Amino acid sequence: MTVRTADRSRYDRATAHLDAPLAVVDLEAFDANAADLERRAGGKPLRVASKSVRCRALLERVLARPGFAGIMSFTLAESLWLARAGFDDVLLAYPSADRSAYAELAADPKLAAAVTVMVDDHAQLEFIDAARAGGTEEVRVCLELDTSLRMLGGRVRIGARRSPLHSPAQLAELARSVQRRPGFRLVGLMAYEGHVAGVGDAVAGRPFRSRAVRLMQAAARRELAVRRAEAVRAVRAVAPGLEFVNGGGTGSVQHTAAESAVTEIAAGSGLYVPRLFDNYTSFTGRPAALFAQPVVRRPGVGVVTVLGGGYPASGAAGADRLPVPYLPEGLRYDPQEGPGEVQTPLIGAPADDLLIGDKVWFRHAKAGELCERFDELRLIEGDRVTATVPTYRGEGRTFL
């Protein structure tokens, strides 16, 4: 019996009393992935990315581990909600234009002490001041460094289009603006190298592309290590009390942790290990989050139809953004239909062994986005569901 076959037996036994669709998290795999992230971080604290988890109970679970400290959030409203729930170190990873949330932040000492907001433009400081609505609390600020690799005099750019601050001098200039402006305190610097941390370098069946990605990432790591260190020195010269320098992501933990300028690493997807994280040479995780759809039809030999399942992930549209049939092994999509809004035909020899009502287990392409489809996660230990916990959606929170 293969490991995957054994896992399917466990999940089927654990959820035999439950109707699909449903979503599960295998706690043994979740904890093993957390331990591997800690090992790769080499003693530096890991800040958990909430968008990749989207479940307060699991955020609490991972933050109870000694290697994790703090949350990286994705909207200001979410940040305030988490702070009110007792999370006392929340870094908002993206700039916000939420006026009412800024007013709440500036009016509440507890929220202002717990939440750090992201800034990469003078106009954002103006926006926050205009949104204070009389609130006088000091706003904690983090600056973001653009990590993209630029070549041929800037004519070639590799990396996400995030911050406009690419050079240490640009960061230092904005740092001075923050320091001069009443009501703000510069406490952190972030630099997320998505083209290294979020791009697989071992794509099945594409050896030449994989080799090119590895070469690009090696060059990007070298260039960024030098520029990030220079940026940190430039900002610390302006703000000696800088509390943290955040970098990295699941796919680059050990590389980013090796930089002395970085004080903490961001990671989140590596806890669930969705399908996009199968294509890395730097680490191997265990799939921990899955969802099950029920067999509702048997149209013919070698074909079954499950309910729903068309849950594409964000990003540039492509086959790699689709969930994949995972258990039983050997099922695939009908190329004429793919995963559907209401029904999904699946083809392959295992289909003939499936009965109406049986579960087919899928893996989502990305991590936390799965939780936007389900109100609850069933937590599995061994072959039992030991707890049922709400997702953000299950708590009535859909922040984006």
C-alpha positions in Angstrom: 0.0 0.0 0.0 1.4 3.4 -1.0 1.5 6.4 1.4 -1.2 8.1 -0.7 -3.4 5.0 -0.6 -3.0 4.8 3.2 -3.9 8.5 3.5 -7.0 8.0 1.4 -8.1 5.1 3.7 -7.5 7.3 6.8 -9.4 10.2 5.4 -12.3 8.1 4.2 -12.6 6.4 7.6 -12.3 9.7 9.4 -15.1 11.3 7.4 -17.3 8.3 6.8 -20.1 9.9 8.8 -19.8 13.2 6.9 -21.3 14.2 3.6 -19.1 15.9 1.0 -18.3 18.5 -0.1 -16.0 19.1 2.8 -12.5 20.3 3.6 -9.9 18.7 5.9 -6.5 19.5 7.4 -4.3 16.6 8.4 -2.8 17.8 11.7 0.1 15.4 11.5 1.1 16.7 8.1 0.4 20.3 9.2 2.7 20.0 12.3 5.4 18.2 10.3 5.4 21.0 7.7 5.7 23.6 10.5 8.6 21.7 12.0 10.3 21.6 8.6 9.9 25.4 8.1 11.4 25.9 11.5 14.4 23.7 10.6 14.9 25.6 7.4 14.7 29.0 9.2 17.7 28.0 11.3 16.5 29.7 14.5 15.1 32.9 13.0 11.5 33.5 13.8 8.8 32.7 11.2 5.9 35.2 10.7 2.9 33.2 9.5 1.1 34.6 6.4 -2.6 34.6 7.3 -3.8 34.6 3.7 -2.3 31.1 3.4 -4.2 29.8 6.4 -7.4 31.8 6.8 -8.4 29.9 10.0 -7.9 31.5 13.4 -7.7 28.1 15.2 -4.8 27.0 12.9 -3.1 30.4 13.2 -3.2 29.9 17.0 -1.9 26.4 16.7 1.2 27.3 14.7 1.9 30.4 16.7 2.0 28.3 19.8 5.2 26.7 18.4 8.5 28.2 19.5 9.7 28.9 15.9 6.8 31.1 14.9 6.1 34.7 16.0 3.6 37.2 14.6 1.2 37.3 11.7 1.5 38.7 8.2 -2.0 39.8 7.3 -3.5 40.8 3.9 -6.1 43.6 4.6 -6.4 46.3 7.2 -9.8 45.1 8.3 -8.5 41.6 8.8 -5.5 43.1 10.8 -7.9 44.9 13.2 -10.1 41.8 13.6 -7.1 39.6 14.4 -5.8 42.2 16.9 -9.1 42.4 18.6 -9.1 38.6 18.9 -5.8 38.8 20.8 -3.1 38.5 18.2 -0.7 41.2 19.4 1.8 41.4 16.5 0.2 41.8 13.1 2.1 43.1 10.1 -0.1 44.2 7.2 1.8 43.1 4.1 0.0 45.3 1.6 -0.9 49.1 1.5 -4.5 49.9 2.3 -7.1 52.5 1.2 -9.6 51.6 3.9 -10.5 55.0 5.5 -12.8 53.6 8.2 -10.2 51.0 9.3 -7.5 53.7 9.5 -9.8 55.7 11.7 -10.3 52.7 14.0 -6.6 52.1 14.1 -5.7 55.7 15.0 -8.4 55.8 17.7 -7.6 52.6 19.6 -4.4 52.2 21.7 -4.6 48.4 21.7 -5.0 48.2 17.9 -2.3 50.8 17.2 0.2 48.9 19.4 -0.6 45.5 17.7 -0.8 46.4 14.0 1.9 47.6 11.6 0.8 49.0 8.3 2.7 48.9 4.9 3.8 52.1 3.2 5.8 52.6 0.0 4.7 56.0 -1.1 4.4 59.5 0.4 0.8 59.7 -0.8 -0.1 56.7 1.5 1.1 58.8 4.5 -1.2 61.6 3.4 -4.1 59.2 2.9 -3.7 57.8 6.5 -3.5 61.2 8.0 -6.7 62.3 6.1 -8.5 59.2 7.4 -7.6 59.5 11.1 -11.0 61.3 11.8 -9.5 62.8 15.0 -7.6 59.7 16.1 -4.3 60.5 17.7 -2.6 57.1 18.2 0.8 56.7 16.7 0.7 54.5 13.6 3.4 51.9 13.2 4.8 51.8 9.7 6.8 49.2 7.7 8.5 50.1 4.3 8.6 47.6 1.5 11.6 47.1 -0.8 11.0 46.1 -4.4 12.9 42.8 -4.8 12.6 42.4 -8.6 15.7 41.5 -10.6 16.4 44.1 -13.2 18.8 43.4 -16.0 19.9 45.1 -19.2 19.7 48.5 -17.7 16.2 47.9 -16.4 14.8 46.8 -19.8 14.2 43.3 -18.3 12.4 42.9 -15.0 11.8 39.6 -13.2 9.5 39.6 -10.2 6.2 40.9 -9.0 5.2 44.6 -9.4 4.9 45.6 -5.8 6.8 48.5 -4.2 8.1 51.4 -6.3 11.1 51.6 -3.9 13.9 49.7 -5.5 17.1 51.4 -4.3 18.4 51.9 -0.8 18.4 55.6 -1.5 14.6 55.6 -2.3 13.9 53.7 0.9 16.0 56.1 3.0 14.2 59.1 1.5 10.8 57.7 2.5 12.1 56.7 5.9 13.1 60.3 6.5 9.6 61.4 5.6 8.1 59.0 8.1 10.5 60.0 10.8 9.7 63.7 10.2 5.9 63.2 10.2 4.1 63.4 13.5 1.9 60.5 14.3 4.0 57.8 12.6 6.7 55.5 13.8 8.9 53.5 11.4 9.4 50.0 12.9 10.1 47.6 10.0 11.3 46.8 6.5 9.9 44.1 4.3 11.2 42.6 1.1 9.3 39.7 -0.4 11.2 37.9 -3.2 8.2 36.2 -4.8 10.2 35.2 -7.9 12.4 33.1 -5.7 10.0 32.0 -2.9 6.9 31.5 -5.0 8.1 30.0 -8.3 8.8 26.3 -8.6 12.2 25.3 -10.0 11.5 21.7 -10.8 8.4 21.6 -13.1 7.6 18.1 -14.2 8.2 17.5 -17.9 9.9 20.9 -18.4 13.6 20.4 -17.7 14.9 23.4 -19.7 12.4 25.8 -18.1 13.3 24.4 -14.7 17.0 24.9 -15.3 16.3 28.4 -16.5 14.3 29.1 -13.3 17.1 27.8 -11.1 19.7 30.0 -12.8 17.4 33.1 -12.6 16.7 32.4 -8.9 20.4 32.0 -8.1 21.2 35.3 -9.7 18.2 37.0 -8.0 19.3 35.7 -4.6 22.9 37.0 -5.1 21.7 40.5 -6.3 19.0 40.8 -3.6 21.3 39.8 -0.7 23.6 42.7 -1.5 20.9 45.2 -2.2 18.8 44.2 0.8 21.7 44.6 3.2 22.5 48.0 1.7 18.8 49.0 2.1 18.7 47.9 5.8 21.9 49.9 6.5 20.4 53.0 4.8 17.1 52.7 6.7 18.8 52.0 10.1 20.9 55.1 9.6 17.6 57.1 9.6 15.7 54.9 12.1 18.1 53.1 14.4 15.2 51.6 16.4 14.0 49.5 13.5 12.4 46.4 15.1 12.4 43.9 12.3 13.5 43.1 8.7 11.1 40.6 7.1 11.9 38.6 4.0 11.3 35.4 2.2 8.5 32.9 1.7 7.9 29.2 1.8 10.1 28.5 -1.2 13.1 30.5 0.0 13.2 30.1 3.8 16.7 28.7 4.2 18.2 31.1 1.6 16.6 34.2 3.1 17.4 33.1 6.7 21.1 33.0 5.7 21.2 36.7 5.1 22.4 38.5 8.3 20.3 41.6 7.5 17.0 39.7 7.7 15.6 39.2 11.2 12.5 37.2 10.4 11.0 35.0 7.6 7.5 35.0 6.3 5.8 31.7 5.5 2.4 30.3 5.3 1.7 28.1 2.2 4.2 25.6 3.5 1.9 24.6 6.3 -0.9 23.4 3.9 1.5 22.5 0.9 -0.9 23.1 -2.0 -0.1 21.6 -5.4 2.0 24.7 -6.6 4.5 23.7 -4.0 5.2 20.3 -5.5 7.7 21.8 -8.0 10.6 22.8 -5.7 14.1 21.3 -5.2 14.6 23.3 -2.0 12.1 21.4 0.2 9.5 18.7 0.2 6.3 19.1 2.2 3.3 16.9 3.0 -0.1 17.8 1.6 -2.1 18.8 4.7 -5.2 20.6 3.3 -7.6 18.8 1.0 -11.2 18.9 0.0 -13.5 16.1 -1.0 -16.3 16.1 -3.6 -18.9 13.3 -3.7 -19.5 11.0 -6.7 -23.0 11.8 -8.0 -22.9 10.1 -11.4 -21.3 7.2 -13.3 -21.7 8.2 -17.0 -19.9 5.2 -18.4 -16.9 2.9 -18.1 -13.9 4.7 -16.7 -15.8 7.9 -15.8 -17.4 9.3 -12.7 -18.9 12.7 -12.1 -18.4 14.6 -8.8 -20.4 17.6 -7.5 -18.8 21.0 -8.2 -15.0 21.3 -7.7 -14.3 24.3 -10.1 -12.2 26.2 -7.6 -9.4 27.9 -9.6 -6.7 29.8 -7.8 -5.7 33.4 -8.4 -2.8 34.4 -10.7 -2.3 34.2 -14.4 -4.9 31.8 -15.8 -3.6 28.3 -16.7 -3.8 24.7 -15.9 -1.5 25.1 -12.9 -4.2 27.2 -11.2 -6.7 24.4 -11.1 -7.1 22.0 -8.2 -6.0 18.4 -9.0 -7.8 15.1 -8.3 -5.5 13.5 -5.7 -7.1 10.4 -4.2 -7.7 7.9 -5.4 -4.6 8.1 -7.6 -5.0 7.9 -11.3 -8.0 10.2 -11.9 -7.8 13.1 -14.3 -10.1 15.8 -15.8 -11.9 15.4 -19.1 -10.0 17.9 -21.3 -13.3 19.0 -22.8 -14.7 20.1 -19.5 -12.1 20.5 -16.8 -13.3 21.2 -13.2 -16.9 22.6 -13.4 -19.0 25.0 -11.4 -21.6 22.4 -10.7 -20.2 19.1 -11.8 -16.8 17.7 -12.8 -16.3 14.5 -14.8 -13.2 12.5 -13.9 -11.6 9.9 -16.2 -9.4 7.0 -15.3 -9.4 3.3 -14.3 -10.1 4.1 -10.6 -13.4 5.5 -11.6 -14.8 2.0 -12.0 -14.2 1.3 -8.4 -16.1 4.3 -7.1 -19.7 4.2 -6.0 -22.4 6.9 -5.8 -21.6 8.9 -2.6 -17.9 8.0 -2.5 -15.4 10.8 -1.9 -12.8 12.0 -4.4 -10.1 14.0 -2.7 -8.6 17.1 -4.3 -5.7 19.5 -3.6 -6.1 23.2 -4.3 -3.5 25.0 -6.4 -2.9 27.6 -3.7 -3.1 27.5 0.1 -5.6 29.7 2.0 -7.9 30.3 -1.0 -9.4 26.9 -0.4 -10.9 28.4 2.8 -13.0 30.9 0.8 -15.0 27.9 -0.4 -15.7 26.2 2.9 -17.2 27.4 6.2 -15.4 24.7 8.2 -12.2 22.6 8.3 -12.4 19.1 9.8 -9.1 18.5 11.6 -7.9 14.9 11.3 -5.6 13.0 13.6 -4.9 9.5 12.6 -8.2 8.2 11.2 -10.5 10.4 13.3 -11.9 13.9 13.0 -10.9 15.4 16.4 -12.2 18.9 15.9 -14.2 21.1 13.5 -13.1 24.7 13.3 -14.4 27.7 11.3 -12.5 29.3 8.4 -12.6 33.1 8.0 -15.7 32.5 5.8 -17.3 30.4 8.6 -16.9 33.4 10.9 -18.6 35.6 8.4 -15.3 37.3 7.3 -14.6 37.6 3.6 -11.9 40.3 3.5 -11.3 40.1 -0.3 
